[in-house]
Amino acid sequence: MANDSVTYSGIAKDFRRVRFQQRYEMLRNEYNLSWRMRHYDLKFFINPYRGFFEGFLPNRGDRRDMYIIDSTPKRAVRTLSALMMAGLTSPARPWFKLGVHDPDLANYPSVKYWLDTVTNRMLYVFSRSNIYQTLHNIYDELSTFGTACAVIFEDYENVLRGQFFTVGEYYLACGPNSYVNTMCRKTWMTVKQLVEAFGIENVSDSVRSAYENNVTDGPGAWREVIHMIEPNDDRISGLPGLKGKPFREVYWELGQNSEKFLSIKGYHEFPVIAPRWDVTNETDVYGKGPGWDALGDCKMLQRMQRDKLMALEKVSNPPLQAHVSMRSESGVNALPGAVSYFSDSSPNAGVKPLYQVQPDLPGMVQALEDVRAAIRSCFYADLILMFTQGELSKEMTAHEVIQRQNEQMLQLGPVIERLEYECLDPLIKRSFNIMMRAGLLPPPPPEMHGVPLDVQYISILAQAQKAVGTVGIEQLASFTGSLAAVFPEVLDAFDAIEAVTQYANNIGTPPKIIRSLDQIAAIQQQKAKQMQQQQMMQNAMAAVQGAKVLSDTPVGQNSALDALLGITGTNNSGGAAGAS
C-alpha cells in the first residue's frame, strides 16, 4: 500500500537534533512540575498497572498494587471503560456513518451508494486491525487519568495500526486552538528492535557494535529512544521531503553525542489521537477525569479497609498479657485446641487479652459501602447498573423506563461531544485519508467534487443523547391530538411529516426507512389524483343512477318530473290535461 511519509536519516543542514532535544526537555519539565505527582497517585490508588514514569525499567513484572486492598476503584474503571467501548465504538455494530450536509445531495443514488460503501469498508478495516484494542486502552486511561494518547500508523498488512502510550511516558503541547498538536515521549527499544525498525545504517555506533556482537536482547540490550511528532513549521529547514507535509516525526537515541537521527518523516495529517475527558480552561494541556473526582474516596477506602481488617485481626488474634515469670516457661501456644503448661510457682499463670476490642463491624461495613457507592458514582456506574440496583420502579411503563435512561445518559453529554471531536473525528479522518491514498476506497462520484464529508455518529450513547429531543415531539403530538377533538383547526398548525422526520433523526433510524420530501410529494399527488378520480366516478355513478330513475318515472301522473316539464296534471279518467 502507499506510504504517506518519506524517511530521511542522518544529519541534515540546519536540522539540528539539539533543537528537538531542547523542546523535549521543556515539555518534560512542564509535565513533571505538577501533573506527574497527581498521575502517580491516580496510578497507585486506582489503576496500578497503568502508567510508566521516569525511573521505571522496561519489561518488568514487579508488583505495583501494594496500595490496593479493596479493588472497587479498579473494577469501577473497568466498568466505565466497558460502557464507553460498547456505547461509543462497539465492534459488534455500526457506530458511525459518512454523510453530507446537503440533504438533497445525500439522496442522489450514486452519492448514497458511495457513502455507504466507504463507511462499510472503513468499519471492516477497523475490525481487521488493532484499532478497537487501542480505543479500549484510551477509554481505560481516560477514566483514570483524564488524558490518553495513541498514534495511528499505516500498516502494510492491516492498513491501520494503532500504538497506544500510557501516562507518564509521553508529553503533550497544544496549538493556538487549545487542542493537542505536539507529542513527544521517551521509550525503550532493544538493539534488535532498533536495527529492524530503522536499519543498521541509521543506528548509533554503540548499537551497531552491540548488534554485531549479538547483544540484541536482554537487560543489557535496552536503549532509550526519543520520539516526537509536531507541526512542520519553517523554523527548522533543510529537508525537502518534508515540504508540503503539515507535520513531522523524528526519532533519535538518547545520550548519543552525534547529530544522527534514527528517522525523519512527514505526515499529511496529525497522526496522534490525544483526547481529554475535561479541561479546566484553555491553558490546560492535560485533562481531568472521573479518577480525579474519586481519588480522595479511593484513598479513604483503602485506609478504612485496612482499619477494618486490623480490627478483625485483633478480635480473632488479640494482643495478650502474661506474668513476667512466664518468660521462663515454654510459652503460650495460641493455635486452636493447643495446651499450654505452666508451673505451680507461676502466679497468675493464666493468659488474657491486653484489652477488649469490640469493633462496630456492621457500622464499619456500612461506612465502607457508602464510600464504595461514592466511588462508583464518580465512575458513572449508575448508568450501567440502573436496572440491577432497583432504581427503576417495576410499575414504570416501558416508555417511562426509556425516558429515565435517556435522562441518565445526559450526564455523559459533554464528555461524548469532546470525545467525538478529539478522539473519533481524528481517527476517522486519518483512517479515511490513509485508505484513500492507498487506493482502497472507490473514487467519489462527480456530484461529490469539492463537497466536505460529514461524520454522523449512530452509536448507542450518541443515539441516547439525540433521543432526548423526542420528548418534545411526543408531548406536542399528544397535546395537539387532545385539542383536535374540540378544535379541529389546530391540526393545520401541526406538520406531521416533519415531526416524523425529526423523530427518526433523533433516534437514529436508518435513512432508507424514511421517504424523501420528493417521494412524499409524489405520493401525496398520486393520492390526490386517486381521490379526484374516485370523486369523478362517484359523480358519474350518481348521474347514471339519476338518469335511470328519470327514465323509469311515469309522465303525466302529477310527479315531480311533470312539474319540471311544465305538465299541469292528469284527471282520474286518464285524460291528459293540456300543456300550459
C-alpha positions in Angstrom: 0.0 0.0 0.0 1.1 3.6 -0.5 3.2 5.3 2.1 2.1 8.7 3.3 5.6 9.7 4.6 9.1 9.8 3.3 12.0 8.8 5.6 15.3 10.7 5.8 18.1 9.7 8.1 21.4 11.1 9.1 22.4 14.7 9.5 20.6 17.5 7.6 21.8 21.0 7.1 20.1 23.4 9.6 18.2 20.4 11.0 20.0 20.1 14.4 19.0 17.5 16.9 19.7 19.8 19.8 16.6 21.9 19.0 14.4 18.9 19.3 16.2 17.8 22.5 15.6 21.3 24.0 11.8 21.1 23.3 11.6 17.6 24.7 13.2 18.8 27.9 10.9 21.8 28.2 7.7 19.6 27.7 9.1 17.0 30.2 9.9 19.6 32.8 6.4 21.2 32.4 4.7 17.9 33.0 6.9 16.9 35.9 6.3 20.3 37.6 2.7 19.4 38.6 1.0 16.7 36.6 3.4 13.9 37.3 2.7 13.5 41.1 -1.1 13.6 40.6 -0.9 10.9 37.9 1.3 9.0 40.2 -1.4 9.0 42.9 -4.1 8.0 40.4 -1.9 5.1 39.2 -1.2 3.6 42.6 -4.6 4.1 44.2 -6.9 3.4 41.3 -5.3 1.8 38.3 -1.9 0.4 39.4 -0.8 -1.3 36.2 -1.2 1.8 34.1 1.5 4.4 33.8 5.2 4.3 33.0 7.2 7.0 34.8 10.8 8.1 34.9 12.9 5.6 36.9 10.8 2.6 35.8 12.7 -0.1 33.8 11.2 -1.8 30.8 9.8 -5.3 30.7 9.3 -5.7 34.4 6.6 -7.8 36.1 7.0 -6.2 39.5 4.0 -5.9 41.8 2.5 -2.4 41.7 -0.7 -2.8 43.6 0.8 -2.6 47.0 -1.6 0.3 47.9 -4.7 -1.6 46.8 -6.6 -3.6 49.4 -10.1 -3.1 48.1 -10.4 -3.5 44.3 -13.5 -1.3 44.0 -11.7 1.6 42.2 -10.2 -0.7 39.6 -13.5 -2.5 39.0 -15.2 0.9 38.6 -12.7 1.9 35.9 -13.2 -1.4 34.1 -16.9 -0.9 34.2 -16.8 2.6 32.8 -14.3 1.8 30.1 -16.6 -1.1 29.0 -19.5 1.3 28.9 -17.6 3.7 26.7 -16.4 0.9 24.4 -19.8 -0.7 24.0 -21.7 2.6 23.9 -19.5 4.7 21.6 -17.4 2.3 19.4 -18.8 -1.2 19.7 -17.1 -3.6 17.2 -20.4 -5.5 17.1 -22.5 -2.8 15.4 -22.0 0.3 13.1 -21.2 3.3 15.2 -20.7 6.0 12.6 -21.7 6.7 9.0 -20.5 9.2 6.5 -22.8 11.8 5.0 -23.0 15.3 3.6 -24.7 18.4 4.9 -26.9 18.9 1.8 -29.9 16.5 2.2 -30.8 16.8 -1.5 -27.3 15.7 -2.5 -27.4 12.9 0.1 -30.4 11.4 -1.7 -28.6 11.0 -5.0 -28.4 7.3 -5.6 -24.7 7.5 -6.6 -23.8 9.6 -3.6 -25.8 7.4 -1.2 -24.1 4.3 -2.6 -20.6 5.7 -2.4 -21.1 6.9 1.2 -22.4 3.6 2.3 -19.6 1.7 0.6 -16.9 3.8 2.2 -18.4 3.5 5.6 -18.6 -0.3 5.4 -15.0 -0.6 4.2 -13.7 1.6 7.0 -15.6 -0.4 9.6 -14.2 -3.6 8.1 -10.6 -2.2 8.3 -11.2 -1.2 11.9 -12.3 -4.8 12.7 -9.3 -6.3 11.0 -6.7 -4.1 12.7 -6.0 -3.3 16.4 -8.0 -0.1 16.4 -10.6 -1.4 18.8 -8.0 -2.6 21.2 -6.4 0.8 21.0 -9.7 2.5 21.7 -10.3 0.3 24.8 -7.0 1.4 26.2 -7.8 5.0 25.5 -11.1 4.7 27.4 -9.4 3.0 30.3 -6.8 5.7 30.8 -9.3 8.5 30.2 -11.4 7.1 33.0 -8.5 7.1 35.4 -6.2 10.0 34.4 -8.4 12.1 32.2 -5.9 12.0 29.3 -5.0 9.4 26.8 -2.6 9.2 23.8 -2.1 7.0 20.7 -0.7 7.2 17.2 -2.4 5.8 14.1 0.2 4.4 11.7 -0.1 3.0 8.2 0.3 -0.8 8.2 1.1 -2.8 5.1 -0.8 -5.9 6.2 -3.7 -4.4 8.1 -3.9 -0.9 6.6 -4.0 0.7 10.0 -2.1 0.1 13.2 -2.7 1.9 16.5 0.1 2.3 19.0 -1.0 3.2 22.5 1.0 5.1 25.1 0.4 5.0 28.8 0.5 8.1 31.0 3.9 9.2 32.2 5.8 8.2 29.1 4.5 11.0 26.8 4.3 14.8 27.0 1.9 17.0 25.1 1.6 20.6 23.8 -1.4 22.4 22.4 -1.7 24.7 19.4 -3.4 28.1 19.2 -6.9 26.4 19.2 -6.2 24.8 22.6 -6.1 21.3 21.0 -3.1 19.0 21.2 -0.8 19.3 18.2 2.5 18.0 19.6 3.5 14.8 21.3 6.9 13.6 22.4 7.8 10.6 24.5 10.7 8.6 25.8 10.5 4.8 25.1 12.8 1.8 25.4 13.8 -0.4 22.4 16.2 -3.3 22.3 19.2 -3.3 19.9 17.4 -5.8 17.7 14.3 -3.7 17.5 16.3 -0.6 16.6 18.1 -2.3 13.8 14.9 -3.8 12.4 12.9 -0.6 12.7 15.4 1.9 11.4 18.2 0.0 9.6 21.7 -0.7 10.8 23.0 2.3 8.8 20.9 4.7 10.9 21.6 3.5 14.4 24.5 4.7 16.6 27.9 3.1 16.7 27.2 1.6 20.1 24.0 -0.1 18.9 25.8 -1.3 15.7 28.6 -2.8 17.8 26.1 -4.5 20.2 24.2 -5.9 17.2 27.4 -7.2 15.6 28.4 -8.8 18.9 25.0 -10.5 19.2 23.9 -8.4 22.2 20.4 -7.9 20.7 18.0 -8.8 23.6 18.0 -9.0 27.3 18.7 -6.4 30.1 21.9 -5.1 28.5 20.3 -4.5 25.1 17.7 -1.9 26.1 18.3 1.7 24.7 16.4 4.9 25.4 14.8 6.5 22.3 13.0 9.8 22.0 10.0 10.1 19.6 8.5 13.4 18.7 5.6 14.5 16.4 5.0 18.2 15.9 3.8 20.8 13.3 6.3 21.1 10.4 6.9 24.9 10.8 9.6 26.9 8.9 11.9 27.3 11.9 13.8 24.1 11.0 14.6 23.7 7.3 16.9 21.6 5.2 14.8 18.5 4.3 12.9 19.0 1.0 11.0 15.7 1.6 9.0 17.5 4.4 7.8 20.2 2.0 4.0 20.2 1.9 3.7 17.9 4.9 1.9 19.8 7.8 3.5 17.5 10.5 6.9 15.9 11.0 8.1 13.0 13.1 11.6 12.4 14.4 13.3 9.6 16.3 16.8 9.8 18.0 18.7 7.8 20.5 19.0 9.5 23.9 22.5 10.0 25.3 24.3 9.9 22.0 26.6 12.9 21.2 26.2 12.7 17.4 23.6 14.6 15.4 22.4 11.4 13.8 18.6 10.8 13.6 17.1 7.4 13.5 14.3 8.6 11.3 12.6 11.8 10.0 9.2 11.6 8.4 6.4 13.9 7.2 2.7 13.4 7.7 -0.3 14.7 5.7 -2.3 14.9 8.9 -1.6 14.8 12.6 -1.4 11.1 13.4 -1.7 11.5 17.2 -5.0 10.9 19.0 -4.9 12.7 22.4 -8.4 13.1 23.9 -9.0 14.7 27.2 -12.0 13.9 29.4 -12.4 17.5 30.5 -10.2 20.6 30.9 -10.5 23.4 33.4 -9.5 26.1 31.0 -7.8 26.6 27.6 -4.3 26.7 29.2 -4.6 23.1 30.5 -2.7 20.6 28.2 -3.8 17.5 30.2 -7.3 16.7 31.2 -9.1 15.6 34.3 -11.4 12.7 34.5 -13.5 10.6 36.9 -10.4 9.3 38.7 -9.6 12.9 39.8 -13.0 13.1 41.5 -12.7 9.7 43.1 -9.1 9.9 44.3 -9.9 11.1 47.8 -12.6 8.5 48.3 -10.2 5.8 46.9 -7.5 6.7 49.4 -10.1 6.8 52.2 -11.5 3.4 51.2 -8.1 1.7 51.4 -7.4 3.2 54.8 -10.9 2.2 56.1 -10.5 -1.3 54.7 -7.1 -1.6 56.4 -8.6 -0.5 59.7 -11.4 -2.9 59.4 -9.1 -5.8 58.8 -6.9 -4.8 61.7 -9.9 -4.7 64.0 -11.0 -8.1 62.8 -7.5 -9.4 63.4 -7.4 -8.0 66.9 -10.7 -9.8 67.7 -9.6 -13.1 66.3 -6.0 -12.9 67.5 -5.8 -10.2 70.2 -2.7 -8.9 71.9 -2.1 -10.9 75.1 -0.7 -10.1 78.6 1.0 -12.6 80.9 3.1 -12.5 84.1 6.8 -11.8 83.7 7.7 -15.1 85.3 6.2 -16.9 82.3 9.2 -16.0 80.2 11.0 -19.0 81.7 8.2 -21.3 80.8 7.6 -22.9 77.4 5.4 -20.1 76.3 1.8 -19.9 75.1 0.6 -22.0 72.2 -2.2 -19.9 70.6 -3.2 -22.5 68.0 -6.8 -23.8 68.1 -7.0 -26.8 70.5 -3.4 -26.4 71.8 -2.5 -26.7 75.5 0.0 -24.5 77.3 1.5 -25.8 80.6 2.8 -23.6 83.5 4.4 -24.5 86.8 2.6 -24.1 90.1 5.1 -21.4 91.1 3.9 -19.1 88.4 1.5 -16.5 89.9 -1.4 -15.5 87.6 -0.4 -18.3 85.2 -3.5 -17.6 83.1 -3.2 -15.6 79.8 -5.7 -12.9 78.9 -6.2 -10.2 76.3 -4.3 -7.0 76.9 -7.5 -5.0 76.2 -11.0 -5.7 75.0 -11.6 -5.0 71.2 -15.3 -4.6 70.3 -15.4 -3.0 66.9 -18.7 -1.9 65.4 -18.4 -4.3 62.4 -21.9 -3.5 61.0 -21.2 0.2 61.1 -17.8 -0.3 59.5 -19.2 -2.4 56.7 -21.9 0.2 56.1 -19.3 3.0 56.0 -17.2 1.1 53.6 -20.2 0.5 51.4 -21.0 4.2 51.4 -17.5 5.0 50.2 -17.7 2.3 47.5 -21.0 3.8 46.3 -19.4 7.2 46.1 -16.6 5.8 44.0 -18.9 4.0 41.7 -20.9 7.2 41.3 -17.8 9.1 40.2 -17.3 6.5 37.5 -20.9 6.6 36.3 -21.7 3.1 37.4 -25.3 4.0 38.0 -25.8 4.4 34.2 -25.0 0.7 33.8 -26.4 -0.8 37.0 -29.6 1.3 36.9 -31.8 -1.7 36.4 -29.9 -4.3 38.6 -29.8 -1.9 41.5 -33.6 -1.5 41.5 -33.5 2.3 40.9 -36.4 1.9 38.4 -39.8 1.1 39.7 -41.4 -2.1 38.4 -44.6 -0.1 37.9 -43.0 2.2 35.3 -44.1 1.8 31.7 -41.6 0.9 29.0 -41.8 4.4 27.7 -41.0 5.9 31.2 -38.1 3.5 31.6 -36.6 4.6 28.3 -37.0 8.3 29.2 -35.4 7.7 32.6 -32.5 6.0 30.9 -32.1 8.8 28.4 -32.0 11.4 31.2 -29.2 9.4 32.9 -27.3 9.3 29.7 -27.3 13.1 29.5 -24.7 13.1 32.3 -22.2 12.0 29.7 -23.3 14.5 27.1 -20.4 17.0 27.4 -17.9 14.1 27.6 -19.3 12.4 24.5 -19.1 15.6 22.5 -15.4 16.1 23.5 -14.5 12.5 22.7 -16.2 12.8 19.3 -14.2 15.9 18.5 -10.8 14.9 20.0 -10.8 11.2 19.5 -13.3 9.8 17.0 -13.1 12.6 14.4 -9.3 12.5 14.1 -9.4 8.7 13.9 -12.0 8.6 11.1 -10.2 11.5 9.2 -6.8 9.8 9.5 -8.2 6.4 8.5 -10.1 7.8 5.6 -7.1 9.6 4.2 -4.8 6.6 4.5 -7.3 4.3 2.8 -7.9 6.9 0.0 -4.2 7.4 -0.7 -3.8 3.6 -0.7 -6.5 3.1 -3.3 -8.7 1.1 -1.0 -11.7 3.4 -1.5 -13.7 3.9 -4.7 -13.4 7.3 -6.4 -16.2 9.6 -5.3 -19.0 10.4 -7.8 -18.8 13.7 -9.8 -21.6 15.1 -7.5 -19.2 14.9 -4.6 -16.5 17.1 -6.1 -15.5 19.7 -3.6 -18.1 18.6 -1.1 -16.9 18.1 2.5 -17.9 14.9 4.3 -19.9 14.9 7.4 -19.4 12.2 10.1 -22.7 11.2 11.8 -22.4 9.1 15.0 -25.0 6.4 15.4 -23.7 4.6 18.5 -25.9 3.7 21.4 -24.7 6.6 23.5 -24.9 9.1 20.6 -28.5 7.9 19.9 -29.4 8.2 23.6 -28.3 11.9 23.5 -30.4 12.6 20.5 -33.4 10.6 21.7 -33.9 13.2 24.5 -35.2 15.5 21.8 -38.1 13.2 21.0 -39.8 14.1 24.3 -40.9 17.5 23.0 -42.2 16.0 19.8 -44.2 13.4 21.6 -45.6 16.0 24.0 -46.6 18.3 21.2 -48.2 15.5 19.2 -50.2 14.4 22.3 -51.3 17.9 23.1 -52.3 18.6 19.5 -54.3 15.4 19.4 -56.2 16.2 22.6 -57.1 19.7 21.3 -58.1 18.5 17.9 -61.1 16.7 19.4 -62.6 20.1 20.4 -60.8 22.4 18.0 -60.1 20.6 14.7 -58.4 23.6 13.2 -55.3 23.1 15.4 -54.3 20.2 13.1 -53.4 22.8 10.5 -50.6 24.0 12.7 -49.0 20.6 13.1 -46.7 19.3 10.4 -46.9 15.5 11.0 -44.4 14.6 8.2 -41.7 16.9 9.6 -42.4 15.6 13.1 -41.8 12.0 11.9 -38.7 13.0 10.0 -37.2 14.8 13.1 -38.2 12.0 15.4 -36.5 9.4 13.1 -33.3 11.5 13.0 -33.2 11.8 16.8 -33.5 8.1 17.4 -31.0 7.1 14.7 -33.5 5.4 12.3 -31.8 4.2 9.0 -32.5 6.9 6.4 -33.8 4.4 3.9 -36.9 3.8 6.1 -38.0 7.5 5.8 -39.0 8.7 2.4 -37.6 11.9 1.0 -39.7 15.0 0.6 -39.9 14.5 -3.2 -41.1 10.9 -2.7 -43.7 12.1 -0.2 -44.9 14.9 -2.5 -45.2 12.4 -5.4 -47.2 10.0 -3.1 -49.5 12.9 -2.0 -50.0 13.9 -5.6 -50.9 10.4 -6.5 -53.3 10.1 -3.6 -54.9 13.4 -4.6 -55.3 12.2 -8.1 -56.8 9.0 -7.0 -59.3 10.8 -4.7 -60.2 13.1 -7.6 -60.8 10.1 -9.8 -62.9 8.4 -7.1 -64.9 11.6 -6.8 -65.5 11.8 -10.5 -66.6 8.2 -10.5 -69.0 8.8 -7.7 -70.4 11.8 -9.5 -70.7 9.7 -12.7 -72.5 6.9 -10.8 -74.8 9.4 -9.3 -75.6 10.8 -12.7 -76.2 7.3 -14.1 -78.5 6.5 -11.2 -80.4 9.7 -11.6 -80.8 9.1 -15.3 -82.1 5.6 -14.6 -84.6 6.9 -12.0 -85.6 9.6 -14.5 -86.2 7.1 -17.3 -88.4 5.0 -15.0 -90.5 7.9 -13.8 -94.0 8.0 -15.4 -95.1 11.2 -17.1 -98.5 12.9 -16.6 -99.2 11.5 -13.2 -98.6 14.6 -11.1 -94.9 13.6 -10.4 -92.0 15.8 -9.8 -90.9 15.2 -13.4 -94.3 16.6 -14.5 -93.6 19.8 -12.6 -90.1 20.1 -14.2 -91.7 19.5 -17.7 -94.5 22.0 -17.0 -97.3 19.5 -17.2 -100.4 20.7 -15.3 -101.7 17.4 -14.3 -104.0 14.5 -15.2 -107.6 13.6 -14.5 -108.8 10.4 -12.9 -110.2 9.2 -16.2 -106.7 9.1 -17.6 -107.3 12.1 -20.0 -104.3 14.3 -20.4 -104.6 18.0 -19.5 -103.3 20.5 -22.0 -99.9 21.9 -21.6 -99.7 25.5 -20.5 
